[in-house]
Amino acid sequence: MGLLEKLFDGPLDQKKDLMRQASPIAHVSRSAPPFLIVHGDKDPLVKLQQSEVLHAALGKAGVESTLHVVPGGGHGGPGFESAETRGVIEQFFDKHLKKSATANSRQ
């Protein structure tokens, strides 16, 4: 039994509705908050294409989405802690969270 069959507790051809519900793409809406997606291009568990499809669906719905691909990155690991990746994360947080924190501290 493969990883997905274990996750969905049975044959995938019998779990299509459950799989669809589990997909983040099924829940994309215009009201979603901004997304930061960080994905390794060598991830053996979740293919980069999955993040690319999510990123595109968010954009199509009018949701701001940032996709940062970690060259040589797997499913986590050192590339996710690089100065470049940290910079992308800090920039995203500064843009989307810093102004909210400042506004809340003034209240």
N, C-alpha and C positions, 0 to 999 in steps of 0.2 A: 504494500500500500504506500503510495507516494505522500509527500508532505501535504498537498492540498486535500487529498482524500482523507487524511487524518484530521486536518483542520475542519473540514466540513462533515466529518463522520459518515463517509460513504462515497459511493461512485459519483463522480462529478456530473455525469449525464443525468443523474437523478436529483441534483442539487442546484440546478440553474437559477431558480428564483432566490435561493439563499445566497448564492454567489453574487448575483446582481445586487442584492441588498447590502452585501459586505463591501462592495466596490465604492470607493470615495466618489467616483464619477457619478454615481446614481444620486448623490446628495449635493451636487454642485447647483448653486442658485445665485442669482444676482445679489442676494443679501449676505453672502459669505464674506468673512473678513479677508484682508490681504493674506496671501500664502507665501511662505518661503519653503521651497523644496530643495533639499540638498541630497544629491544622489551620486554614488560612485559609478563610473562607467564600466567597471569590472565586477559589479555586484552579481554574485552567483545565485542569490535567492530571489531578488526582485529586479527584473530587467529594467534598464534605463528607459525603455520605451513606455513603461507604465507611468513613470513620472512625466514624460513628454506628453502623453495623452492627457493626463490630469492637468498639466500646465496649459495645454491648448484648450481644454474644456472650460477652465476657469477664465481664460482670456475671452473666449466666445461668449461667456455669460456676463462679461463686463467686470470681472473681478480682477484686481491687481494681483499678479502672480510673478514671483521671481524664481527661476530655475537655475541653480548653480550645480554644475557637473564637476565632480572631483576626479581629475585625471588619474587613472590607475587605482581609484578607490574601490574597495569592496563594499561589504555590508557593514560599514563603520571602519574604523582604523585610523592610522596616523594622518592620512590626507584630510580627514575631517577636522583635524586640529591645526592645519597649516595657517600661516599668517593670512594667506589669500582668503581662505574659507572663513576664518574669524572676522576678517574685514567685511565680507559680504553679510555675515550675520549681524555684526555691529551696525552696519549701515541700515539694514532692514529694521532692526529694533529701534535705532535712533529715529528713523522716518515715521514708524508706525506706533511706537510706544512712548517715546520721550515726550512728545507734545501732550499726550494724554496724562502722563505722570505730572508734568508741570501744571497743567490745568487743574488737576485734582488737588495739588498741594496748595493752590491759591484759594480753594473753597473753605 
